[in-house]
Amino acid sequence: MPAITESAPAKINLALHVRRRRADGYHDLETLFAFATDGDLITVEAAQTNSFTITGPFAVALLPTPNTPPAKAGAQLGTDNEDAHGLPNATQGSAPWNGNLVTAAADAFTTAFAPNTHHAITLEKHLPIASGIGGGSADAAATLRALARLHGVPSTDPRLHDIAAKLGADVPACLANRTTLGTGKGDTLTEIEGLVGTPLLLVNPGVAVSTAAVFKTWDGKDRGPISKGDLLARALEGRNDLEPPALALAPEIAEVRTLLDAAHGVLLSRMSGSGATCFALFETLEARDAAATAAKARGWWTLATTLA
């Protein structure tokens, strides 16, 4: 079988309303999921034994250092667990097969669809870690899509969604990889018309924010549902209920928001997920690129892309 490569694009929350904490540790949410055209890359191929290799500019954040045990793989947005692969620090190389969402996705897929098979998986990591733009969820979802292609499993097979939902609350949205309204804990999805091609800029001030800490700092107030209407109008009328607690933990987020809010040609500026990455939608590519230049001058990570 030839190797299969699948994109794991950055996820953004155009709006994120936290309604209440649930007894199972998750939170009931209403969120507008959208996806960039760029992000990480997952490559899978059949192999004699399982192996997992991490490359790319953010490999250093995921590879284990000596004497550092792998952290547990966390559920994603909406829980008190960390949004992380579960691996800590070096530049590129092989990582343990267990203890992270990519290999957890591979194990679950193999159990359900291809028993007694093994895979070599490579993650090319371009997105910062613990940054509110999908991270481990996007990579796990891309792993499921790639393995489905490798083994001829239809993308509509409901077992793929079931596996994704068990991996984390926003893995199903990343598996669908299209603009959706997420409700419940974020894994009940309704497809909506997107804003394909809209210039998009992601900016991270170089700060990792703990999803668990942000949710614990949330004030618990239900400020109401997402409105009806077209996507941009709903996003503009919406909010991110996790932005105030994230700002309390990482004040640098406010500096990013100030720059993006003041940018020429901006349509919408907001923090994504539990932070610290912020995004802005722009009228033109030129306006987006000018804002990207200003953000880079501050030493911040940027990704100039478009909505998928």
N, C-alpha and C positions, 0 to 999 in steps of 0.2 A: 504494500500500500504506500502511495506517496505521502509525504508530510502535508499536513493541513495547517494553514495559518489563518487565524481569526483575529480581527480587531477587537480591542476592549476599550471602547471610547469613554471619555470622561462623561460622567453623569452630573447634571445640575438640577437643582430644585428651583424652578421659577417662582414658586411660592411653597411655603411649608407651614401648615397650621397644625399645631399640636392640640388635640382636643381633650385627652385625659390619659392618665396612667392606668394600665390594665393590671389585673391580678397576676398575669403571667410574666410581668416584668417588662413587657413591651408597652408602647404607647399607641393609642388610636390617633391616626394622622389623616390629614388631607393634603396631598402634595401634587404639584404639577411637575412630572418628570420630563426632562428633555436631555438630548445627548449631542455631544460634539461630534465632529467628523474625525477627530484625532484622539489618540490615547496610547494605551499599552498594546502590545502584540503578544498573542499566545500561539505557539507552534506545537503540534502534537504529531507523533508518528508511532507506529507499532514498533515494539522492541522486545528483546528477550527478557529484560528485567526493567522494573520501574526506575526512572531517574527524573530529577527535577533540577533544571539549570536556570539561573537568573542572570540576565545581562542588562545593559542599559544604564542611563545616568543615575537612576535611583536604586540600582542593585545594592549599593552599599547599605541602604537602610533596611534591607530584608535578609541579607546573608548573616548566618550566625557567626559570632566571634568565639574564640576558644573560651571554654569554661562558662559560656552563657547558654543556659537551656532554652529551647524554643518556648515562646509564650503560647498560651492557648489560642486557638483560632476563635475569633469573636463572631457573634451574630452582628447584624449591621444596623442601619438607621432604625431607631425606635426602641432600642433596648438599652440596658445599662452595661452591656458588654462593649469592648473596644471595637472600633472599625479598623481592623488590621489583619494582615495575613497571618500573624502569629509568629513572625520571624524577626529577630533583631538583626548585625553590622560587619563590610569589607569592600570589594568593588564589583567583582562578578565571580561566579563559580557555582558549584553544586550546593543545594540546600537539602535538608532532611526531607524524606518523602512525606512524613506525617507531620501534623501540627500546623497546617495552613489551609486556607480555603481552596487554593488551586488543586492541591492533591486530595483534599476532602471531596471536591467536586468529581475528580477523576475516579476515586474509589467508589463513590455512590453511583456514578454512571456505569462503571465496570460491573458492579454487583447487579444492577438492574438490566443491563443490555448485553454485556460481553464478558461473562464469567471466564476466569482463567486466562485473561489476556493481560498484557503489560504495555506500558507506554513510556516514551521519552517525551518530556514536556519542557519547553523553554519559554520563560516569561521575559520579554523585553520591556523593562520597566522605565516608562517615560514620565509618569505622573507622580507627584509627591505623595508621601505616605500620611495617613491620618489627616486628610485635608478636606473632607466633605464633598469629594467629587467621584465617589464610587470605589476607588481603590480595590480592595480585595473582592468586593462584590462584582465589579466589572470583569476582573480577571477570572473569577470562578465561573461567571456566566459565559464568558468567551471560551473557557475550557469545555463547558458542556456543549456549546454550539460546535466547536471544532471536533470533539469526539463524536458527536452525532453525525457530522459530515463524514468523518473517517469510517464509521461503521454503518452508514446508510440508514440512520434513524431519522424519520421525518421530524422537522423542526416543530411540527404541531403536536407531537406525541405528548399527551398530558403528563406522562411520568417525568418529563424534563422539568415542567413547572413544579411538580411535587418535590423533586430533588432540590430545585432552586429555593423553594420556600423553606425547606428544612435547613438550608445552609445559612440563610439570613433574610431579614425582612425586605431588603431592597435588591436582593439577587434576582427575584422574578422580573422586576422592572428592567434590570440590566440584561436579563436573558431576552426579553422582548425587544429591547434596543430600539424603542420608538417612543414618540411623545404619548404619554398616558397620564390619566388622573389616577393616583394611587390612594386607596382608602383602606380602612382597617388598620393593620400595622404597616401598611404600605405595599402589601402584596396582592391586594385585590385591585385589578387594573382595568381601566376603561380607556380604550384608544381614542385619542382626540386629534384633530387636525393640527399639525405642527407649523413651524415657521422656518421651513427648510431653506437653507442658504443664507439666513440672517447672520451678518458678521458678529462673532462672539469672541470676547477676550476673557481669559481666566488669569487671575493674579493671586499669588500666595506670598505673604510676607516672610516666609521661611519659618513659620511657627506651626508645630504640630499641636492639635487640640484634641483632648480626650472626649470622645462621644459620651462616655459614661459620666464624666464630670459635667459636661454641658447639660445633659438631661437632669442630673441631680440638682443643678443650679436653676433650672426652669422653675418659674413661680407657680406653676400648676393652674393658671387661669385659662379658661376656655374663652378665646376672643372671637369665636364664630367661624363659620364655614367659608370655603372658597366660593366666590360668586359665580354666576352663570355668565355666558357670553363668549366672545372669541378669546383665543389663548392670550394674546398680549394684554387685552383689557382685564382678563381675570388675574394675570400676573401683576399688573400695575395696581389693581385694587387689593391684592393680597399682601402677604408679609412673610417673614421667616421668624417664627416664634422662638427659634433657638439663637437668633442673632444677639439679643440682649445678654443672655447668660454667657455666650461665647465671648462677647466684648469684655465682660467682667474678668474672664480668664486670660484673654489675649487682647489687650488694648490696641495692639498693632493693626487689628482688623479695621478699626475706625480710620486709620490713616489711608488704608487701601480704598475704603468706601469714599472718603473725601476726594481722593484723586479721580476715581471713576465717576462719581456724581457730577464733578465739575467738567468732565471731558466733553469736548465738542461732539455733537451728533449722537449722544447716548440716548437710547430708548428706555432702558431699564438697567438699574444697578442694584445688586443685592449680594448677601453672603449665601453660599450654597451649603446645604446640609447642616452639619454641626460645626462647619468652618475648619480651617481658617481661610480657605480659598473663597474669593469673591469673584463675581462675574459681571460683565456688562454686555448688553446687546446694543448694536450700533446701526445707524442709518446706512453707513457706507464702509467699505473696506479701508478707505483712507483714514476715516475718523478712528476706526479700530486700531490701525497701525500707529497712528500718532499717540494714542493712549498707551499702547504697548511700549513705545519708545520711552515715554515718560515714566512708566512703571519700572522698566529695566534700569533706568538711570538711578532709581532708588535701591537697586540691588535685589529686586524682588523677582521671583520666578514668574514667567508669563507663558501663556499659550494662546497665540493668535490663530483662531480657527473659525468655523461656521457651525451653525446648527444643522444637524442631520435630519 
